[in-house]
């Protein structure tokens, strides 16, 4: 027993009996105590993610465990008791360093801020880049297999789930798929460091997309703006776009939803649902001005797809209504369109998608 760990006693813990409390030698360093705890947990079959530790700590722990031999039961019990006490005293813990902080705040701070902090601190974006790559779809990974070297493509196929690898191979031309498959058999000589560098490079490359200042594309933004503009202004802008960029103008027309689009964009069965969300006076104002605005078809569509009783009641109110001013009618129509858009955004209404050949 000459290589036993020294047995100098710890002072008694407050409120405990000196004789009953297991003693740990004061000469043991924190590294030695950590090694004892890790060894005990491994003996008990615990799955400890030691790979998540910084590499320097992994190395220190390994060297410490390699330098130790026997630990008596009293020392073991005392170290475990001290470890348990420290765990009980922990109220909150933070991931170490700027990398850990950025991981904790991922999705909660702006991408611009996160990118700037990583650059300033020299922190790489991914702890394990392959975890990020394994979560990517086949559609995202296909360009890598098409454009990268055969060797890099082989490493990628070796690291991602088998079903996704098979799906990707099936989308490649036969000759390239065969070359990559053969290269997979040669990957046994690739070092872990090289695999890590390849993963980091691929993840960075695939995520290297410019940060968007706007959530929607230009077509959607212009369409939303023109939805809320007076018809005269909207028509004038679209005519100008036709002269400048006819293709863009056509896409904007498809993105625009106006009162006149109701027959084409709302299914007949959904009209009663829309009517329930509208103020009746607002609806009467809009329908009363439809004929003068050249939208009689829209008014007829709405009236024909609600209950007969309600349609008759609305027709009576429209006939009794004094002539509606164009501005008043347009304002009512705009409010109805806004309500329909809100229903669509909340998932309460699904607009019919226009075919490519529809104007």
Backbone torsions as a table, in degrees:
resi	resn	phi	psi	omega
1	UNK	NA	24.1	-175.6
2	UNK	-69.5	-20.5	-178.0
3	UNK	-104.4	24.6	173.3
4	UNK	-66.5	151.1	174.8
5	UNK	-67.3	137.6	-179.4
6	UNK	-53.0	148.8	-170.5
7	UNK	-114.0	28.7	177.6
8	UNK	-60.2	134.7	-172.9
9	UNK	-78.7	151.1	169.3
10	UNK	-80.3	153.8	170.8
11	UNK	-66.1	153.2	-178.4
12	UNK	-64.8	142.3	175.7
13	UNK	-71.7	147.1	-179.0
14	UNK	-56.9	136.6	175.0
15	UNK	76.5	17.3	-179.8
16	UNK	-122.6	159.0	177.5
17	UNK	-80.5	127.8	-175.7
18	UNK	-58.8	-37.6	-176.4
19	UNK	-75.0	-32.6	-175.0
20	UNK	-83.3	-23.9	-174.6
21	UNK	-81.4	123.4	176.1
22	UNK	-59.8	143.9	-176.9
23	UNK	-108.1	137.3	174.8
24	UNK	-112.4	141.4	-177.3
25	UNK	-65.4	132.6	179.9
26	UNK	-68.3	-16.8	-179.2
27	UNK	-77.7	-10.8	179.3
28	UNK	-72.2	130.3	175.7
29	UNK	-78.8	166.0	177.6
30	UNK	-64.4	-31.8	177.0
31	UNK	-64.3	-40.8	179.5
32	UNK	-65.9	-41.7	178.5
33	UNK	-63.9	-39.8	178.2
34	UNK	-63.0	-40.6	179.2
35	UNK	-63.2	-39.5	178.9
36	UNK	-63.2	-46.1	-179.2
37	UNK	-62.7	-44.8	-179.6
38	UNK	-62.5	-43.4	-179.8
39	UNK	-62.9	-40.7	179.2
40	UNK	-63.2	-45.5	-179.3
41	UNK	-63.2	-40.6	178.0
42	UNK	-64.6	-39.5	177.6
43	UNK	-61.9	-32.5	-179.3
44	UNK	-83.9	0.8	177.1
45	UNK	86.6	12.8	-180.0
46	UNK	-70.4	143.3	177.8
47	UNK	-95.7	96.4	-176.3
48	UNK	-97.5	122.2	-179.3
49	UNK	-77.4	65.5	-178.1
50	UNK	-64.0	-22.2	179.9
51	UNK	-65.8	-16.5	178.7
52	UNK	-79.1	-13.3	177.6
53	UNK	-71.0	152.0	172.2
54	UNK	-55.7	149.2	-174.5
55	UNK	-59.9	-36.0	-179.1
56	UNK	-66.5	-35.5	177.8
57	UNK	-71.1	-36.5	176.0
58	UNK	-60.6	-42.0	-179.4
59	UNK	-66.2	-44.0	-179.7
60	UNK	-63.3	-41.6	179.8
61	UNK	-63.3	-42.9	-179.2
62	UNK	-63.3	-44.6	179.3
63	UNK	-64.2	-40.2	179.8
64	UNK	-63.6	-44.8	178.8
65	UNK	-64.3	-34.0	178.8
66	UNK	-70.1	-21.5	-177.7
67	UNK	-91.1	-6.7	-175.2
68	UNK	-101.6	156.3	-179.8
69	UNK	-123.2	-99.0	-175.8
70	UNK	-101.4	145.6	175.0
71	UNK	-128.1	125.7	-178.9
72	UNK	-75.5	165.9	-173.8
73	UNK	-63.6	-37.2	-178.4
74	UNK	-65.0	-44.0	178.3
75	UNK	-63.3	-44.2	179.5
76	UNK	-59.2	-46.5	-178.7
77	UNK	-62.9	-39.2	-178.9
78	UNK	-68.6	-41.8	178.8
79	UNK	-63.7	-42.1	179.2
80	UNK	-64.1	-41.1	179.0
81	UNK	-63.3	-41.9	178.5
82	UNK	-64.5	-40.8	178.9
83	UNK	-63.3	-42.7	179.1
84	UNK	-64.1	-39.7	178.4
85	UNK	-62.9	-40.7	179.3
86	UNK	-65.3	-39.8	177.8
87	UNK	-62.9	-41.5	-179.5
88	UNK	-64.9	-28.0	-176.6
89	UNK	-84.2	-10.4	-178.8
90	UNK	-75.4	124.7	177.2
91	UNK	-100.2	-32.2	-176.8
92	UNK	-158.2	144.2	178.2
93	UNK	-132.7	149.6	179.1
94	UNK	-119.6	147.0	171.6
95	UNK	-66.9	138.7	-175.2
96	UNK	-71.2	141.5	171.8
97	UNK	75.8	174.1	-178.5
98	UNK	-65.7	-31.6	178.9
99	UNK	-63.8	-44.6	178.4
100	UNK	-64.8	-40.1	179.0
101	UNK	-63.7	-41.4	179.7
102	UNK	-66.8	-36.3	176.7
103	UNK	-64.2	-40.6	-180.0
104	UNK	-66.7	-33.1	-176.6
105	UNK	-95.9	7.6	-178.9
106	UNK	-58.3	127.2	-179.3
107	UNK	85.6	-5.5	-178.5
108	UNK	-113.5	-15.6	170.2
109	UNK	-116.6	161.0	-175.4
110	UNK	-64.6	150.7	179.1
111	UNK	-62.6	-33.9	179.3
112	UNK	-63.2	-44.7	-179.8
113	UNK	-64.6	-44.3	-179.8
114	UNK	-61.3	-44.0	-179.7
115	UNK	-63.9	-40.6	-179.6
116	UNK	-65.8	-42.9	-179.5
117	UNK	-65.5	-39.5	177.5
118	UNK	-62.5	-42.4	-178.8
119	UNK	-65.9	-43.2	-178.6
120	UNK	-64.5	-38.4	-176.4
121	UNK	-89.7	-6.4	-177.4
122	UNK	66.7	33.0	-178.0
123	UNK	-95.1	130.0	177.6
124	UNK	-74.3	153.5	-170.5
125	UNK	-74.4	-24.1	-172.8
126	UNK	-125.1	131.1	171.1
127	UNK	-68.8	-59.9	173.7
128	UNK	-117.3	100.0	-177.5
129	UNK	-62.0	-26.7	-178.1
130	UNK	-70.2	-27.3	175.0
131	UNK	-63.0	-39.3	177.6
132	UNK	-67.6	-43.0	-178.2
133	UNK	-66.7	-36.1	179.5
134	UNK	-66.0	-24.2	179.7
135	UNK	-83.9	-9.7	-177.6
136	UNK	-78.5	152.2	-180.0
137	UNK	-78.3	165.1	177.1
138	UNK	-61.4	-35.9	179.6
139	UNK	-62.4	-37.5	179.4
140	UNK	-72.9	-34.1	-175.2
141	UNK	-85.9	-20.2	-176.1
142	UNK	-55.8	-42.6	179.3
143	UNK	-58.1	-29.5	178.5
144	UNK	-65.0	-46.7	-179.7
145	UNK	-67.0	-28.0	-178.7
146	UNK	-80.5	-33.3	-169.7
147	UNK	-111.3	-25.6	-178.0
148	UNK	-80.5	171.8	178.9
149	UNK	-66.2	160.4	179.4
150	UNK	-58.9	-39.5	-177.1
151	UNK	-65.8	-44.0	179.0
152	UNK	-65.1	-42.0	178.5
153	UNK	-61.0	-37.7	179.6
154	UNK	-66.0	-41.6	177.5
155	UNK	-62.4	-42.6	179.3
156	UNK	-60.1	-48.0	-180.0
157	UNK	-61.2	-31.7	-178.2
158	UNK	-74.4	-20.7	-173.5
159	UNK	-102.6	-14.7	-177.8
160	UNK	-97.7	163.7	-179.9
161	UNK	-56.2	144.7	-176.6
162	UNK	-57.2	-44.6	180.0
163	UNK	-59.1	-38.6	179.9
164	UNK	-71.8	-37.4	177.2
165	UNK	-61.3	-42.3	178.8
166	UNK	-65.0	-39.7	178.5
167	UNK	-62.6	-41.1	-179.9
168	UNK	-66.9	-43.3	179.2
169	UNK	-59.4	-37.2	-179.6
170	UNK	-67.5	-16.7	-179.5
171	UNK	-97.3	-0.7	-179.2
172	UNK	-97.1	152.8	172.6
173	UNK	-58.9	146.7	-175.7
174	UNK	-50.9	-51.4	-178.2
175	UNK	-59.3	-43.7	-179.2
176	UNK	-68.6	-39.2	178.6
177	UNK	-60.6	-40.2	-179.9
178	UNK	-67.6	-40.8	180.0
179	UNK	-65.0	-41.4	179.5
180	UNK	-66.5	-41.7	179.7
181	UNK	-61.0	-41.9	177.6
182	UNK	-64.9	-39.9	-178.8
183	UNK	-64.0	-27.6	177.2
184	UNK	-59.2	-35.5	-179.3
185	UNK	-68.8	-14.5	-178.7
186	UNK	-100.0	4.6	-173.7
187	UNK	-81.3	-4.8	-177.4
188	UNK	-63.6	-23.0	-178.3
189	UNK	-88.6	-4.5	-178.8
190	UNK	-74.2	130.8	-177.3
191	UNK	-77.7	153.6	176.8
192	UNK	-56.8	-36.1	179.8
193	UNK	-64.9	-40.3	178.7
194	UNK	-66.3	-40.5	178.0
195	UNK	-62.1	-40.9	179.0
196	UNK	-63.7	-42.7	179.9
197	UNK	-65.4	-40.2	178.1
198	UNK	-63.2	-44.6	179.5
199	UNK	-62.0	-43.2	179.6
200	UNK	-63.7	-42.0	179.8
201	UNK	-64.2	-44.0	-178.9
202	UNK	-67.2	-43.6	-179.3
203	UNK	-63.6	-41.8	178.6
204	UNK	-64.6	-41.9	-179.4
205	UNK	-64.5	-44.5	-177.3
206	UNK	-70.8	-27.1	179.6
207	UNK	-96.2	0.6	-176.7
208	UNK	-79.9	65.2	177.2
209	UNK	-109.6	139.6	179.5
210	UNK	-57.6	138.2	176.9
211	UNK	-66.7	134.7	-177.9
212	UNK	-85.9	133.2	176.1
213	UNK	-81.0	-21.1	-177.4
214	UNK	-125.8	142.1	178.8
215	UNK	-72.2	-35.4	-178.1
216	UNK	-101.7	159.1	176.2
217	UNK	-77.4	169.4	-178.3
218	UNK	-60.6	-35.6	179.8
219	UNK	-63.1	-46.6	-179.1
220	UNK	-65.1	-39.0	-178.8
221	UNK	-67.0	-45.7	179.4
222	UNK	-64.8	-40.9	178.7
223	UNK	-60.8	-42.7	179.5
224	UNK	-64.4	-38.6	179.0
225	UNK	-65.6	-46.7	-177.6
226	UNK	-69.8	-23.9	175.4
227	UNK	-58.7	-32.8	-174.0
228	UNK	-99.9	3.6	-180.0
229	UNK	-95.1	156.3	176.1
230	UNK	-58.9	152.3	-176.1
231	UNK	-57.9	-39.2	-178.9
232	UNK	-62.0	-46.1	179.3
233	UNK	-64.4	-43.6	-179.0
234	UNK	-60.0	-47.2	-179.6
235	UNK	-63.5	-38.8	-179.7
236	UNK	-65.5	-42.8	179.6
237	UNK	-64.3	-43.0	-179.5
238	UNK	-65.0	-36.6	176.4
239	UNK	-63.4	-41.5	177.6
240	UNK	-64.3	-39.9	178.0
241	UNK	-65.5	-34.6	177.1
242	UNK	-58.1	-39.4	-178.8
243	UNK	-74.6	-34.7	-176.1
244	UNK	-84.3	-48.0	-177.1
245	UNK	-151.8	91.8	-174.9
246	UNK	-62.0	-36.7	180.0
247	UNK	-64.0	-44.9	178.4
248	UNK	-64.4	-40.8	179.7
249	UNK	-60.3	-39.5	-179.8
250	UNK	-66.6	-40.0	177.9
251	UNK	-64.7	-39.2	178.7
252	UNK	-64.4	-41.4	178.6
253	UNK	-58.4	-38.3	179.6
254	UNK	-71.3	-28.4	-179.1
255	UNK	-81.6	-22.6	-178.3
256	UNK	-73.1	138.6	172.6
257	UNK	-126.4	114.4	179.2
258	UNK	-119.1	175.3	179.8
259	UNK	-58.6	-36.5	-179.1
260	UNK	-68.0	-18.4	-179.2
261	UNK	-84.4	-6.1	-174.9
262	UNK	-53.7	-46.6	-179.1
263	UNK	-60.7	-31.6	-177.4
264	UNK	-88.9	-26.0	-171.0
265	UNK	-107.6	-12.4	179.3
266	UNK	-118.3	128.0	179.1
267	UNK	-67.5	142.1	-179.6
268	UNK	-51.4	-37.8	-177.7
269	UNK	-67.3	-18.7	-177.8
270	UNK	-90.4	-9.8	-178.5
271	UNK	-58.7	-46.6	178.4
272	UNK	-57.6	-36.7	179.0
273	UNK	-64.9	-40.1	178.1
274	UNK	-66.8	-43.1	-177.9
275	UNK	-59.0	-38.4	-179.0
276	UNK	-62.9	-25.1	-178.1
277	UNK	-88.7	-5.2	-174.0
278	UNK	-105.1	146.6	171.1
279	UNK	-70.0	132.0	-174.6
280	UNK	-63.2	-37.7	179.6
281	UNK	-63.7	-38.5	177.7
282	UNK	-63.2	-44.0	-179.7
283	UNK	-64.8	-41.8	178.8
284	UNK	-61.6	-42.3	179.7
285	UNK	-60.5	-45.1	-179.0
286	UNK	-66.4	-45.1	-177.9
287	UNK	-68.5	-33.0	-179.0
288	UNK	-66.3	-27.4	-178.9
289	UNK	-97.8	2.0	-175.2
290	UNK	-62.7	-45.6	-175.1
291	UNK	-63.3	-44.2	179.4
292	UNK	-65.5	-29.3	-179.0
293	UNK	-88.3	3.7	179.9
294	UNK	75.8	26.3	-177.7
295	UNK	-122.4	35.4	-179.8
296	UNK	-60.2	-34.8	179.3
297	UNK	-59.6	-40.3	179.5
298	UNK	-66.0	-44.1	179.1
299	UNK	-61.1	-44.4	-180.0
300	UNK	-62.7	-40.2	-179.8
301	UNK	-61.4	-44.2	-179.3
302	UNK	-65.2	-47.3	-176.8
303	UNK	-67.2	-33.0	-177.5
304	UNK	-76.5	-16.7	-175.4
305	UNK	-111.7	26.2	171.4
306	UNK	-124.5	175.9	-179.8
307	UNK	-60.8	146.0	-178.7
308	UNK	-59.2	-37.6	-179.3
309	UNK	-63.9	-46.9	-179.9
310	UNK	-66.4	-38.8	179.6
311	UNK	-62.0	-42.7	178.6
312	UNK	-63.7	-40.0	179.4
313	UNK	-63.4	-42.6	179.6
314	UNK	-66.7	-40.1	178.9
315	UNK	-60.8	-39.8	178.1
316	UNK	-63.2	-44.1	-179.5
317	UNK	-66.0	-36.0	179.0
318	UNK	-65.7	-41.4	179.9
319	UNK	-66.5	-36.0	-179.2
320	UNK	-78.1	-17.6	-175.7
321	UNK	-72.4	137.4	175.0
322	UNK	-67.4	164.5	-178.2
323	UNK	-55.7	129.8	-177.4
324	UNK	-88.2	133.4	177.2
325	UNK	-68.8	143.1	-179.4
326	UNK	-53.4	-43.1	-178.7
327	UNK	-64.3	-39.3	179.7
328	UNK	-66.3	-41.5	178.3
329	UNK	-64.2	-44.4	-178.3
330	UNK	-64.9	-37.0	178.3
331	UNK	-64.8	-41.7	178.6
332	UNK	-64.6	-42.5	178.5
333	UNK	-62.0	-40.5	-179.8
334	UNK	-63.8	-39.3	178.7
335	UNK	-65.6	-38.2	178.1
336	UNK	-65.5	-43.0	178.0
337	UNK	-61.5	-41.4	178.5
338	UNK	-60.8	-43.8	179.5
339	UNK	-63.3	-40.4	178.4
340	UNK	-63.4	-41.6	178.1
341	UNK	-63.5	-38.7	178.3
342	UNK	-64.3	-40.8	177.8
343	UNK	-63.6	-38.9	177.9
344	UNK	-65.1	-44.6	-178.0
345	UNK	-63.5	-34.2	-178.9
346	UNK	-84.7	-3.6	179.4
347	UNK	85.7	7.4	179.7
348	UNK	-82.9	-11.0	-177.0
349	UNK	-147.8	137.8	177.9
350	UNK	-114.0	116.1	179.3
351	UNK	-77.1	145.3	177.7
352	UNK	-72.9	131.1	179.3
353	UNK	-82.2	129.6	179.4
354	UNK	-72.6	142.8	175.7
355	UNK	-69.5	160.6	-177.6
356	UNK	-60.4	-31.4	-176.8
357	UNK	-89.4	4.3	178.3
358	UNK	-90.5	141.4	178.4
359	UNK	-90.4	NA	NA
